[in-house]
């Protein structure tokens, strides 16, 4: 039998950032993203069907584990991806599990009863991630081995709790899910020290940026699919155009004006990871609210759920960027971009609370104008520190040197 090991099976290795400074996402990682975004889309679609307070809570409760599962595999790939047949098959199993998770989302969002299918499918994703770290452990020594051991302790504990939740009904299941997420969310800060936060910044920002654009694109697609075939009045068409303007502003601010230099600041770089959960959720909620606004364009007022989905989603997006901005290397709280993000977030919450008297067209127009104003404000802000990736040895304190934009 021919020896296929050099091509098909590779020993996982610790990938040093210095050896791959310009590394980006692989084609398989992009395929992986599409499967996870399908789950995000299903959660957002369920929110658009019944945007009540209870459903908002379920939306948040399901969105966190979906994005956290994606983030766990992203961090593994950042440090240990080998792209051999074993790695691809393990990720294929995880993708199938997320597909099962997505299929079962609607029943959970509708009646609030966690199902065995959803619990079991998510447990499979955790087992897959733990299995990848176990596989990499024998081939890694020193700080890399210490990092893996800490991840294994935290993620294994989380996986056990997810497995234990299968077959358990009632509040006990939700307590197990919550405990598992708390343990896993607390694991990266505790595991950061062995490698001193050594991550491939280019790969990480590429992965999160890619996932953002896919979530944003899927949000646009879901809105189109949700209103396709319905009668479009002038008001509905105008709201759709305003929604597109909002999506364009989200893209523009994120890719050209959001400071990502926090990624290279040791354990503080985890701020970048955690705030993206809020940011992704905000974009998905915005899509759900936009779909309702277009459908109800000719109504006398926009229902509360749609108002809070749109305004709350945008506020989450802006607050996530504000936290990331404040944590960056050379940005200051007094900068116009930061103050603007906070101010617009507060104004959006006020609009959601007081917007019952506004027709859907007026409401969405005001919302779009607010975000467009924020974009103009940020474009008028001096570029130093506006969009950059910090790298060791860079002259970050040079007042005249504009940092390079993140890709």
C-alpha positions as a printed NumPy array, in Angstrom:
array([[  0.   ,   0.   ,   0.   ],
       [  1.306,   3.426,  -0.904],
       [  2.319,   5.706,   1.914],
       [ -0.168,   8.57 ,   1.818],
       [  0.92 ,  10.212,   5.066],
       [  2.943,  13.067,   3.517],
       [ -0.155,  14.209,   1.576],
       [ -3.176,  13.109,   3.572],
       [ -2.058,  13.036,   7.193],
       [  0.097,  15.691,   8.798],
       [  1.111,  16.081,  12.412],
       [ -0.469,  19.259,  13.84 ],
       [  2.174,  21.878,  14.529],
       [  2.199,  25.164,  16.34 ],
       [  2.058,  27.814,  13.645],
       [  4.275,  30.739,  14.619],
       [  3.003,  34.176,  13.535],
       [  6.527,  35.259,  12.583],
       [  6.711,  32.475,   9.998],
       [  3.403,  33.441,   8.313],
       [  2.948,  37.209,   8.727],
       [  0.514,  37.541,   5.809],
       [ -1.517,  34.377,   6.371],
       [ -5.203,  34.59 ,   5.495],
       [ -8.233,  32.334,   5.728],
       [ -8.173,  29.039,   3.85 ],
       [-10.884,  27.996,   1.388],
       [-12.086,  25.325,   3.815],
       [-12.427,  27.892,   6.59 ],
       [-14.633,  30.016,   4.33 ],
       [-16.845,  26.999,   3.616],
       [-16.952,  26.364,   7.36 ],
       [-18.157,  29.962,   7.881],
       [-21.074,  29.518,   5.501],
       [-22.455,  26.624,   7.536],
       [-22.318,  28.614,  10.762],
       [-23.912,  31.644,   9.14 ],
       [-26.811,  29.397,   8.154],
       [-27.438,  28.848,  11.863],
       [-27.186,  32.598,  12.491],
       [-29.716,  33.189,   9.709],
       [-32.18 ,  30.725,  11.214],
       [-32.026,  32.387,  14.622],
       [-32.535,  35.834,  13.045],
       [-35.433,  34.58 ,  10.931],
       [-37.153,  33.23 ,  14.023],
       [-36.735,  36.619,  15.689],
       [-38.352,  38.377,  12.727],
       [-41.4  ,  36.109,  12.973],
       [-42.129,  36.909,  16.616],
       [-40.029,  39.744,  18.063],
       [-41.279,  39.522,  21.638],
       [-39.19 ,  40.031,  24.768],
       [-39.081,  36.276,  25.404],
       [-37.925,  35.572,  21.853],
       [-35.244,  38.27 ,  22.143],
       [-33.883,  36.437,  25.182],
       [-33.893,  33.126,  23.295],
       [-32.191,  34.857,  20.377],
       [-29.349,  35.963,  22.651],
       [-29.199,  32.601,  24.428],
       [-28.754,  30.736,  21.131],
       [-26.602,  33.307,  19.358],
       [-23.832,  33.165,  21.945],
       [-23.103,  29.416,  21.644],
       [-23.27 ,  29.56 ,  17.824],
       [-20.688,  32.317,  17.53 ],
       [-18.612,  30.89 ,  20.36 ],
       [-18.413,  27.512,  18.62 ],
       [-17.25 ,  29.266,  15.459],
       [-14.689,  31.255,  17.442],
       [-13.317,  28.119,  19.117],
       [-12.504,  26.457,  15.799],
       [-11.131,  29.74 ,  14.45 ],
       [ -8.648,  30.016,  17.317],
       [ -7.599,  26.398,  16.911],
       [ -6.962,  26.98 ,  13.206],
       [ -5.033,  30.161,  13.994],
       [ -2.473,  28.181,  15.984],
       [ -2.648,  24.542,  14.888],
       [ -4.458,  24.16 ,  11.547],
       [ -2.829,  21.392,   9.484],
       [ -5.508,  21.055,   6.762],
       [ -5.036,  17.31 ,   6.376],
       [ -7.778,  14.746,   5.867],
       [ -8.296,  14.19 ,   9.611],
       [ -8.721,  17.907,  10.27 ],
       [-11.156,  18.279,   7.377],
       [-13.244,  15.307,   8.465],
       [-13.469,  16.526,  12.057],
       [-14.617,  19.941,  10.849],
       [-17.094,  18.241,   8.514],
       [-18.643,  16.465,  11.513],
       [-18.816,  19.794,  13.373],
       [-20.496,  21.405,  10.36 ],
       [-23.096,  18.648,  10.17 ],
       [-23.771,  19.13 ,  13.874],
       [-24.32 ,  22.859,  13.368],
       [-26.672,  22.105,  10.48 ],
       [-28.711,  19.919,  12.857],
       [-28.572,  22.72 ,  15.429],
       [-29.864,  25.21 ,  12.83 ],
       [-32.701,  22.929,  11.74 ],
       [-33.934,  22.659,  15.334],
       [-33.614,  26.363,  16.154],
       [-37.162,  27.331,  15.174],
       [-38.855,  25.001,  17.648],
       [-36.672,  26.278,  20.465],
       [-37.234,  29.923,  19.505],
       [-40.98 ,  29.387,  19.198],
       [-41.854,  27.578,  22.422],
       [-38.701,  28.018,  24.507],
       [-38.237,  24.313,  25.13 ],
       [-34.671,  23.165,  24.575],
       [-34.61 ,  19.996,  22.52 ],
       [-32.418,  16.914,  22.765],
       [-31.386,  17.398,  19.122],
       [-30.119,  20.922,  19.741],
       [-28.232,  19.912,  22.888],
       [-26.72 ,  16.822,  21.274],
       [-25.683,  18.631,  18.091],
       [-23.906,  21.372,  20.013],
       [-22.256,  18.781,  22.26 ],
       [-20.829,  17.178,  19.106],
       [-19.166,  20.472,  18.116],
       [-17.513,  20.677,  21.534],
       [-16.294,  17.076,  21.321],
       [-14.839,  17.809,  17.882],
       [-12.903,  20.822,  19.183],
       [-11.607,  18.907,  22.206],
       [-10.597,  16.065,  19.9  ],
       [ -8.552,  18.421,  17.726],
       [ -6.642,  19.72 ,  20.747],
       [ -6.027,  16.182,  22.001],
       [ -4.666,  15.276,  18.59 ],
       [ -2.289,  18.27 ,  18.564],
       [ -1.03 ,  17.736,  22.099],
       [  1.557,  14.961,  21.464],
       [  3.168,  17.029,  18.704],
       [  3.521,  20.19 ,  20.781],
       [  5.949,  20.938,  23.58 ],
       [  6.771,  23.784,  25.949],
       [  4.41 ,  26.783,  25.969],
       [  2.33 ,  25.278,  23.185],
       [  1.658,  22.158,  25.258],
       [  0.769,  24.293,  28.302],
       [ -1.691,  26.275,  26.177],
       [ -3.341,  23.097,  24.907],
       [ -3.612,  21.666,  28.423],
       [ -5.453,  24.723,  29.672],
       [ -7.827,  24.704,  26.731],
       [ -8.435,  20.996,  27.205],
       [ -9.388,  21.446,  30.842],
       [-11.87 ,  24.238,  30.145],
       [-13.361,  22.94 ,  26.916],
       [-13.598,  19.363,  28.167],
       [-15.537,  20.539,  31.21 ],
       [-17.871,  22.463,  28.921],
       [-18.331,  19.461,  26.634],
       [-19.209,  17.223,  29.585],
       [-21.928,  19.646,  30.672],
       [-23.374,  19.853,  27.158],
       [-23.421,  16.06 ,  26.913],
       [-25.035,  15.818,  30.353],
       [-27.801,  18.2  ,  29.236],
       [-28.997,  15.742,  26.597],
       [-32.049,  13.981,  27.967],
       [-32.514,  16.462,  30.816],
       [-35.615,  18.63 ,  30.571],
       [-36.749,  21.776,  32.302],
       [-34.668,  24.53 ,  33.907],
       [-31.846,  22.126,  34.804],
       [-30.927,  21.881,  31.122],
       [-30.582,  25.643,  30.8  ],
       [-28.456,  25.849,  33.929],
       [-26.104,  23.244,  32.449],
       [-25.902,  25.191,  29.186],
       [-25.194,  28.403,  31.049],
       [-22.525,  26.807,  33.214],
       [-20.856,  25.268,  30.165],
       [-20.736,  28.621,  28.382],
       [-19.372,  30.43 ,  31.446],
       [-16.565,  27.883,  31.782],
       [-15.682,  28.039,  28.103],
       [-15.848,  31.824,  27.879],
       [-13.534,  32.067,  30.893],
       [-11.005,  29.608,  29.454],
       [ -9.141,  31.805,  26.908],
       [ -8.047,  34.475,  29.436],
       [ -6.728,  31.719,  31.711],
       [ -4.957,  29.99 ,  28.81 ],
       [ -3.437,  33.127,  27.332],
       [ -0.202,  33.308,  29.314],
       [  1.824,  30.294,  28.025],
       [  2.214,  31.769,  24.54 ],
       [  1.777,  35.336,  25.768],
       [ -1.132,  35.798,  23.405],
       [  0.87 ,  34.755,  20.37 ],
       [ -1.696,  34.761,  17.566],
       [ -1.439,  35.4  ,  13.876],
       [ -3.03 ,  38.839,  13.736],
       [ -3.476,  38.873,   9.958],
       [ -5.245,  35.512,  10.   ],
       [ -7.446,  36.386,  12.982],
       [ -8.617,  39.744,  11.618],
       [ -9.183,  38.13 ,   8.219],
       [-11.323,  35.408,   9.796],
       [-13.456,  37.781,  11.869],
       [-13.74 ,  40.27 ,   9.029],
       [-14.753,  37.501,   6.659],
       [-17.386,  36.205,   9.05 ],
       [-18.733,  39.727,   9.504],
       [-19.143,  40.272,   5.768],
       [-20.852,  36.878,   5.386],
       [-23.238,  37.641,   8.274],
       [-23.942,  41.058,   6.76 ],
       [-24.483,  39.565,   3.308],
       [-26.701,  36.81 ,   4.672],
       [-28.724,  39.451,   6.493],
       [-29.347,  41.251,   3.211],
       [-30.272,  37.963,   1.513],
       [-32.666,  37.026,   4.317],
       [-34.427,  40.386,   4.052],
       [-34.793,  39.987,   0.28 ],
       [-36.055,  36.418,   0.645],
       [-38.476,  37.427,   3.365],
       [-40.174,  40.139,   1.301],
       [-39.811,  38.654,  -2.207],
       [-43.125,  38.21 ,  -3.957],
       [-44.959,  40.721,  -1.776],
       [-46.452,  43.948,  -3.081],
       [-43.937,  46.772,  -2.862],
       [-45.439,  50.158,  -2.14 ],
       [-43.439,  53.363,  -2.434],
       [-42.933,  53.334,   1.349],
       [-41.688,  49.742,   1.325],
       [-39.281,  50.473,  -1.529],
       [-37.928,  53.523,   0.283],
       [-37.433,  51.538,   3.488],
       [-35.586,  48.863,   1.506],
       [-33.257,  51.52 ,   0.048],
       [-32.687,  52.969,   3.525],
       [-31.905,  49.481,   4.794],
       [-29.304,  49.082,   2.066],
       [-27.753,  52.43 ,   3.042],
       [-27.508,  51.183,   6.626],
       [-25.819,  47.944,   5.485],
       [-23.356,  49.951,   3.398],
       [-22.525,  52.156,   6.401],
       [-21.976,  49.094,   8.587],
       [-19.529,  47.677,   6.059],
       [-17.734,  50.988,   5.581],
       [-17.28 ,  51.739,   9.268],
       [-16.151,  48.207,  10.12 ],
       [-13.571,  47.733,   7.386],
       [-12.225,  51.249,   6.943],
       [-12.666,  52.947,  10.302],
       [-12.687,  50.349,  13.112],
       [ -9.396,  50.095,  14.985],
       [ -8.258,  46.474,  15.359],
       [ -4.906,  47.142,  16.997],
       [ -6.224,  45.657,  20.244],
       [ -5.608,  42.194,  18.747],
       [ -1.881,  42.531,  19.383],
       [ -2.12 ,  43.735,  22.994],
       [ -1.678,  40.494,  24.916],
       [ -4.65 ,  39.242,  26.894],
       [ -6.44 ,  42.509,  26.121],
       [ -6.665,  41.203,  22.573],
       [ -9.518,  38.977,  23.725],
       [-11.661,  42.115,  23.834],
       [-11.64 ,  41.896,  20.041],
       [-12.991,  38.34 ,  20.224],
       [-15.709,  38.881,  22.813],
       [-17.117,  42.135,  21.406],
       [-17.626,  40.449,  18.059],
       [-20.285,  38.236,  19.631],
       [-22.232,  41.425,  20.398],
       [-21.423,  42.883,  16.99 ],
       [-22.542,  39.824,  15.003],
       [-25.734,  39.569,  17.053],
       [-26.461,  43.227,  16.396],
       [-26.203,  42.789,  12.635],
       [-28.477,  39.728,  12.709],
       [-31.087,  41.513,  14.87 ],
       [-30.99 ,  44.531,  12.559],
       [-31.832,  42.285,   9.608],
       [-34.803,  40.83 ,  11.47 ],
       [-36.153,  44.282,  12.269],
       [-35.596,  45.549,   8.721],
       [-37.597,  42.655,   7.307],
       [-40.549,  43.555,   9.556],
       [-40.272,  47.257,   8.688],
       [-40.465,  46.538,   4.945],
       [-43.4  ,  44.159,   5.381],
       [-45.301,  46.662,   7.564],
       [-44.244,  49.735,   5.584],
       [-47.805,  50.994,   5.122],
       [-48.836,  50.583,   8.76 ],
       [-49.451,  53.632,  10.93 ],
       [-46.673,  52.666,  13.325],
       [-43.845,  50.179,  13.626],
       [-44.288,  47.477,  16.252],
       [-42.063,  47.571,  19.323],
       [-40.224,  44.363,  18.465],
       [-39.097,  45.704,  15.099],
       [-38.034,  49.02 ,  16.629],
       [-35.916,  47.348,  19.259],
       [-34.457,  44.835,  16.802],
       [-33.284,  47.608,  14.476],
       [-32.191,  50.191,  17.032],
       [-30.905,  47.646,  19.543],
       [-29.009,  45.808,  16.82 ],
       [-27.311,  48.98 ,  15.597],
       [-26.563,  50.052,  19.166],
       [-24.904,  46.683,  19.833],
       [-22.813,  47.106,  16.683],
       [-21.67 ,  50.623,  17.607],
       [-21.04 ,  49.798,  21.275],
       [-18.929,  46.788,  20.263],
       [-16.804,  49.016,  18.035],
       [-16.606,  51.642,  20.802],
       [-15.234,  49.083,  23.28 ],
       [-12.773,  47.829,  20.689],
       [-11.738,  51.428,  19.974],
       [-11.212,  52.204,  23.653],
       [ -9.048,  49.082,  24.072],
       [ -6.804,  49.883,  21.107],
       [ -3.193,  50.96 ,  21.275],
       [ -3.296,  54.616,  20.325],
       [ -6.928,  55.688,  20.513],
       [ -8.367,  57.992,  23.169],
       [-11.859,  58.348,  24.736],
       [-12.02 ,  61.969,  23.608],
       [-11.788,  61.106,  19.911],
       [-14.792,  62.03 ,  17.789],
       [-15.348,  58.528,  16.421],
       [-15.591,  57.046,  19.919],
       [-17.848,  59.8  ,  21.261],
       [-20.028,  59.565,  18.166],
       [-20.516,  55.812,  18.555],
       [-21.634,  56.239,  22.149],
       [-23.875,  59.201,  21.349],
       [-25.587,  57.494,  18.425],
       [-26.077,  54.327,  20.52 ],
       [-27.908,  56.323,  23.185],
       [-29.946,  58.133,  20.524],
       [-30.907,  54.796,  18.956],
       [-32.186,  53.464,  22.279],
       [-34.208,  56.663,  22.714],
       [-35.6  ,  56.282,  19.195],
       [-36.679,  52.709,  19.884],
       [-38.398,  53.733,  23.115],
       [-40.116,  56.832,  21.747],
       [-40.673,  55.774,  18.148],
       [-44.179,  54.366,  18.547],
       [-45.62 ,  57.608,  17.205],
       [-43.632,  57.379,  13.977],
       [-44.66 ,  55.65 ,  10.777],
       [-42.261,  52.894,   9.644],
       [-40.88 ,  55.043,   6.805],
       [-40.149,  57.984,   9.1  ],
       [-38.622,  55.698,  11.722],
       [-36.257,  53.917,   9.313],
       [-35.323,  57.177,   7.591],
       [-34.288,  58.73 ,  10.91 ],
       [-32.328,  55.617,  11.835],
       [-30.493,  55.569,   8.49 ],
       [-29.726,  59.287,   8.769],
       [-28.208,  58.761,  12.219],
       [-25.878,  56.014,  11.012],
       [-24.98 ,  57.924,   7.865],
       [-24.105,  60.898,  10.049],
       [-21.836,  58.67 ,  12.14 ],
       [-20.096,  57.463,   8.982],
       [-19.479,  61.045,   7.845],
       [-18.16 ,  61.947,  11.305],
       [-15.729,  59.052,  11.263],
       [-14.589,  59.795,   7.725],
       [-13.794,  63.321,   8.876],
       [-11.742,  62.026,  11.816],
       [ -7.931,  62.093,  11.326],
       [ -6.81 ,  58.651,  10.152],
       [ -4.092,  58.011,  12.742],
       [ -5.262,  55.06 ,  14.803],
       [ -8.527,  54.811,  12.897],
       [ -7.938,  51.508,  11.122],
       [ -4.822,  49.57 ,  11.93 ],
       [ -3.291,  46.334,  13.072],
       [ -0.578,  46.527,  15.679],
       [  2.553,  44.491,  15.097],
       [  5.62 ,  44.047,  17.355],
       [  8.296,  46.612,  16.672],
       [  5.991,  49.043,  14.904],
       [  6.46 ,  52.717,  15.667],
       [  3.102,  52.997,  17.29 ],
       [  3.829,  56.216,  19.093],
       [  5.035,  58.166,  16.117],
       [  2.589,  61.077,  15.897],
       [  3.08 ,  61.591,  12.15 ],
       [  2.972,  57.972,  10.993],
       [ -0.436,  56.79 ,   9.894],
       [ -0.904,  53.078,  10.549],
       [ -1.768,  50.707,   7.744],
       [ -5.433,  49.714,   7.399],
       [ -6.569,  46.295,   8.463],
       [ -7.449,  43.921,   5.682]])
